[in-house]
């Protein structure tokens, strides 16, 4: 499965102690998956998609602290 999620996180919302966001996809997920999150071509974190449709995005500390 491959899809793109476009999102904006307001400045100051991420930090090294608050580095994870959660999103519920509006489609059925049949297989859990993990991978890398990119800002353009730059890797900025990791994701996991759970069978219940929840996506957890955990940003790398250097990206989260620069938000």
C-alpha positions in Angstrom: 0.0 0.0 0.0 1.2 3.5 -0.8 -0.4 6.8 -0.1 0.6 10.4 0.7 -0.6 12.4 3.7 -0.1 16.2 3.5 -0.2 17.8 6.9 0.9 21.0 8.7 2.1 21.1 12.3 2.0 24.6 13.8 5.4 25.9 14.9 6.3 25.1 18.5 4.0 22.0 18.7 6.8 19.5 18.4 9.8 19.1 20.8 12.1 16.3 21.9 9.6 15.4 24.6 6.5 15.8 22.4 7.6 14.2 19.1 4.7 12.0 18.1 1.5 12.7 16.3 -1.4 10.4 15.6 -3.9 10.3 12.7 -6.8 8.0 11.9 -7.0 7.1 8.2 -10.5 7.0 6.7 -9.8 3.7 4.8 -9.7 0.0 5.8 -6.2 -1.2 6.7 -5.6 -4.9 6.3 -1.9 -5.1 7.1 0.2 -3.2 9.6 3.2 -1.4 8.2 6.2 0.7 9.2 8.4 3.1 7.3 10.1 6.5 7.0 8.4 9.9 7.0 9.8 12.5 4.6 9.7 16.3 4.3 10.3 16.5 0.6 13.3 14.1 0.1 14.6 14.6 3.7 13.8 11.8 6.2 12.3 13.4 9.3 10.9 10.4 11.3 9.2 7.1 11.2 5.6 5.8 11.0 3.6 2.8 12.0 0.2 2.0 10.5 -2.0 -0.2 12.7 -4.8 -2.4 11.5 -7.3 -0.2 13.4 -6.4 2.6 11.0 -4.3 4.6 13.4 -1.0 6.1 12.1 1.6 7.0 14.7 4.3 9.4 13.3 7.4 9.8 15.5 9.7 12.6 14.4 13.5 12.4 14.8 14.7 14.6 17.8 16.6 17.0 15.5 13.5 17.6 13.4 11.1 17.9 16.4 13.4 20.4 18.2 13.6 22.6 15.1 9.9 22.9 14.8 
